[in-house]
């Protein structure tokens, strides 16, 4: 690149940056309070939009000089809706479980008065004298936020916020570098694809760079279909520009002209925020023709996935963009050689692309120093299921599962026992307690029978039945199978039927071996990752929890008291309180009525086993129990 | 041809004006048309096939492959029960049972009065709010059988209120 072209780029960006920074300064240092409300999907589900409305109404009503802005998700989803208030003279304080009533109080007592309402505080953003900060939380010792750093702190719909926090600087830097040097840097960082398979990113870029064929494409794979995973969604909703910046850098490195960002239609907010981000980037010439006045042109189109899990597989994602049913192809040729419309196509996951700007800015050495021998950098996990601190976390590779679940996630709620952890979604597997010492990286997890997948961690406790769990995942993959390969199409169906019989207590002992055998055949006989990994849930549960399968088959008993056909609800007459009617009122099918002694009795014929009564029964009586097998229930009087 | 069908064709043609005749536009077109009509009626699919110059079976193939597209008219309110892993573990299947019981329809169906349609969704990514049901595009947290009744009741009250105001 010529020197004068480089100076045009730098000058163009300087102007953009100065404007962004002055707006950022004005927001934070004008002496007025700033209120941030987390309105990513998780916040909205918890009611953050009502909180936002209340705050705006109050600010207007009291005619306050105070900015209320929307931000993404900080990852502390268990305490949504979250509101952060930054008032001059105080540290920035985050409040959790905010509802409209609390929001009103915050305005009246903290913004107007001087009471920071400490009873609702989760933590402060920076270290200070009187409120514990997030960096002092026990979990902070294990976390290291790289790609989640901006999430929850900037307004995703304002490009200025992103630029003021250092955004698009990596892009300016690479525009002055030869593409080979960028690829070299990414290779040296040893970044591996975060979509699941863990292919070295730099190598992929190099193959694409050297492939003939024009035009080349860059695709960002945001078809996060794993049930139980939501980190791509969070990044797209909270910090969309960091993904776009990664894409533009990738395009420059491989020599691509067009790009697609493929987002699931089930994520309407992510779709919307990406659209806004694309528009803003184009306005500032960070995207489109002659980016920042250079000779490099690249534009991105948003493509909405239409709800097919198999489209997370790269070849079927490409067929889907071409307007066909998303059926995978044989590889090789890999998309990097022949992909979209037969042209070289670089396809990377959302998280992989988000790492790029950090690697360019901080250098490959910095990145390669984090993590383990074969897996560098951090891993982003979505913690869900039976764990106290549900939400997102980012930890260095090599952190153990125990640390993630018990130290970051604060363990199992309700004093229950840990039973298993399901990693990697339907393609992954269930690992027992003995695997908790395992360091999390690409290789050790696959050895144990699970996989990193895209990073969903679902914690299971003593109330979760492993056979049911395997049935659930297989049901999912069976339904999502595209039907191309016979083993995947018919084999998973056979396995599902056998599992279904087992959960109903009608299984035969030879079914268990048949499942294991068929599972191996399906793995061998399927073309794409979906079929190859579909039986993993069954294989891993068989490997670690075979006794549960046997209890179902031999005794017709579900040890976890979960399989509906194998349980019955019963009210212990000795514990039932005569004056209490909690269960009668809540029963959704009117199956509970008092007998002549006013002891409540469940009508087994009517009961739909919805668990409502068990939850409703006051703790001090705790009279409702589940029995398995169902014939254990004593005859009612 | 019924009046409704004519209307569908006109709406579809109007939407097609924004698109070029590229095969790659098929899915975006279908999404747009479904967004407008609520589903993909036969006549709309035929118009789209003609527009793109592809056999109607190709359009039908794409529509039936992807979970997002529907061939039946939707209800006034859409109920999507999330059956992601986290929701499943926390009783999403129990919530689905409750919806089925209350609405007296199966998943994928619309109530005869076209008030509600019930469907499942793989995961809406609100795993921490499990079990989630998306009611009219708004994810509702912790939807257990009692909350199902509560949501339905609120719709009923709304309807009552509206009919009173109309009097």
Interface residues (C-beta under 8 A of the other chain):
Chain A: X41 X42 X44 X45 X46 X47 X77 X78 X80 X224 X225 X226 X227 X228 X229 X230 X233 X234 X265 X266 X267 X268 X303 X304 X306 X307 X308 X309 X320 X321 X322 X323 X324 X325 X326 X382 X384 X385 X386 X390 X391 X422 X425 X456 X458 X460 X464 X469 X472 X473 X476 X480 X482 X586 X588 X589 X608 X609 X610 X611 X612 X615
Chain B: X22 X23 X24 X25 X26 X27 X28 X30 X31 X58 X61 X62 X65 X66 X67 X68 X69 X83 X84 X85 X86 X87 X88 X89 X90 X91 X94 X97 X98 X101 X121 X122 X123 X124 X125 X126 X127 X128 X129 X130 X132 X137 X138 X139 X140 X141 X144 X145 X146 X148 X149
